[in-house]
C-alpha cells in the first residue's frame, strides 16, 4: 500500500544561503521525498518540533543559531533525538568541526561541494533507516500498550521483525 505524500515525513534542508538551499533541493528532487527548508537555526528548530521530519541536512556555520546548537538541542529532546542529521560545511576539511559534530551524535559530516549522487545515496539511506526506526518504535508502543490484535498462542499479537514473531517475556 502506497503512503500519500502528505503522510510521508520530510527532509529538512537548512542553510543560510538561498543558492545552497536551491542546489541541495535540486540534488535531492530525484529521490521524490517531500522537502522542507529553513534558512536559519531557529526556523530549523521550529520545523523539527512541528514533527514530520525524517532527516535534517544542516549547515554547520550559520549566524545566530549555528548548526551545532541545533544538533545539540535536537539531541536533548526525546521528540527529535532520533532524527538523523547530516551536517554540511563549506569550511573545508576541519577535523575539529567533524569531531564536534560526531560528539553531538550526528549521522554524517560532509564537506561542500558534495556530489549530488553522493548526497542522494546518503540521504536515501538515512531517510529509509529513519522510517524503519519510526515504524519499529510505533509497533513497540502498540505492543507495550496492549493495542496489538489477539494472537492465538500468546493472547496479544507478538510483534514481528523481518517476518519473525517476537515472543513476550515469561
Residue pairs with C-beta under 8 A, 6 or more apart in sequence:
5 34
8 33
8 34
9 34
9 52
9 53
9 54
9 127
9 130
9 131
9 134
10 33
10 34
10 35
10 36
10 52
10 53
10 54
11 28
11 31
11 33
11 34
11 35
11 36
11 53
11 54
11 55
11 56
11 57
11 123
11 127
12 35
12 36
12 37
12 38
12 44
12 47
12 48
12 53
12 55
12 56
12 57
13 21
13 24
13 25
13 28
13 35
13 36
13 37
13 38
13 57
14 37
14 38
14 39
14 40
14 41
14 43
14 44
14 56
14 57
14 58
14 59
14 62
14 67
14 70
15 21
15 24
15 39
15 59
15 62
15 88
16 39
16 40
16 59
16 62
16 63
17 59
18 39
20 59
20 90
20 112
21 37
21 39
24 57
24 88
24 119
25 35
25 37
26 116
27 114
27 116
27 119
27 120
28 35
28 119
28 120
28 123
29 35
30 120
31 120
31 123
31 124
31 127
33 54
33 123
33 127
36 47
36 53
38 44
38 46
38 47
40 62
40 63
40 64
40 65
41 62
41 64
41 65
41 66
41 67
41 69
41 70
42 64
42 65
44 56
44 58
44 65
44 70
45 65
45 70
45 73
45 74
47 53
48 56
48 74
48 79
48 80
48 83
49 77
49 79
49 80
51 79
53 80
53 83
54 83
54 84
54 126
54 127
54 130
54 131
54 134
55 83
55 84
55 85
55 86
55 123
55 126
55 127
55 130
56 70
56 74
56 83
56 84
56 85
56 86
57 85
57 86
57 88
57 123
58 67
58 70
58 71
58 85
58 86
58 87
58 88
58 106
59 67
59 87
59 88
59 89
59 90
60 66
60 67
60 68
60 87
60 88
60 89
60 91
60 97
60 101
61 67
61 89
61 90
61 91
67 87
68 100
68 101
68 104
71 85
71 87
71 101
71 104
71 105
71 106
72 104
73 80
74 80
74 81
74 83
74 85
75 81
75 104
75 105
81 105
82 130
82 133
82 134
82 137
83 130
84 106
84 107
84 108
84 126
84 129
84 130
85 105
85 106
85 107
85 108
86 106
86 107
86 108
86 109
86 110
86 122
86 123
86 126
87 101
87 106
87 108
87 109
87 110
88 110
88 111
88 112
88 114
89 97
89 109
89 110
89 111
89 112
90 111
90 112
91 97
91 111
92 111
93 111
97 109
98 109
101 109
102 109
107 126
108 122
108 126
110 118
110 119
110 122
136 161
139 159
140 159
141 147
142 148
142 159
143 156
143 157
143 158
143 159
146 156
148 156
148 157
148 158
148 159
149 156
149 157
150 156
150 157
151 157
151 158
151 165
154 167
154 168
156 168
158 165
158 166
158 167
158 168
159 165
159 166
160 166
